[in-house]
Every structure is written in structure tokens, then in C-alpha cells.
Amino acid sequence: MRTDTLIRFEGMKALRERLDIVEVEKFISLIIREPFDYTEWQQDLWKDKNLDDIFDAAKKYSSTQD
């Protein structure tokens, strides 16, 4: 299992790959400021999708990452 330090490092790296530094800071402040239930968010995120839809989307996304 990864250490907390490594997870934080990888998380910041992922954010910096997609957002500029100001957006990273804003994202972090939003997460800290607003209560956030990841489990509840995940349940709502895919409520209108079936397993095949999610799999197809993941496969499509994966093919763009090569």
C-alpha cells in the first residue's frame, strides 16, 4: 500500500497535469471549505449509467491515454 506522503504527491501531480497552479489552489480550497461525501458523490455520479456504459467509457478513455 502507498504511504500518505506518496498519495499526496501523486494527487498533486495529477492535479497539476490537468489544472494550472491557481486552479489547483482553488480546487484544494473548495474541497476544504465544502463538506464532501465521496461515497454519496459516487452513487450520484453513475446513477443513469449501467455497467456496460461505464465499461465502454473507461475503455474509450483508456485508449486516449496511450
N, C-alpha and C positions, 0 to 999 in steps of 0.2 A: 504494500500500500504506500502511496506517496505521502510525504510529510506535508504538514500545513504550509510550511515555507515554500515548498515546491509547487503546491496547488496555487498559492497566491501568485507566485512568479509566473506560472503558466497562464493563469487567469488574466493577469495584467498584460502579458504578451498577446493573448488572444484579443483583448480589448484594443490594444494599440495597433493590431493588424487591421482592424475594421474602423476604428474611430481616431480622430485626431486628439491631441492631448487635452484640449479644452472639453471635448465631448466625453473623454474618459473621466475627467474630474466631475463633470455634470452627472454622468451615469452613477458614479460612486455616491455622490451626494443625494441623488434621488433614491437609491437603494437604502441608504442610512436613514433618510428622512421619512420615507413612507413604509408603513408595515407591509410586509410581503410574505405571503404564504406560498412557497414554491409548489407544494402538493396541490393546493387549490388551483393555482395558475395552470399547472399541467393538465388537470382534469378539464378545465375550460378550453385549453388550447386546441385539443383534438376532438372535442365533443361532436363535431359534424363530419368526422372522418372515420372510415373503417380501416382495418388493419392493412388491407391491400393498398388503399390510398396513401397511407403513411409510408409503407414499404416502397412504393413507386416513387414518392417524393424523395425519400432518403437515397434511393438508387440513383435518381437523376442528379441530386445534389452531389453525391459522391463522384459521379463521372465528370463533374466540372472541376473537381479538386486535383486532378492529376496533372 
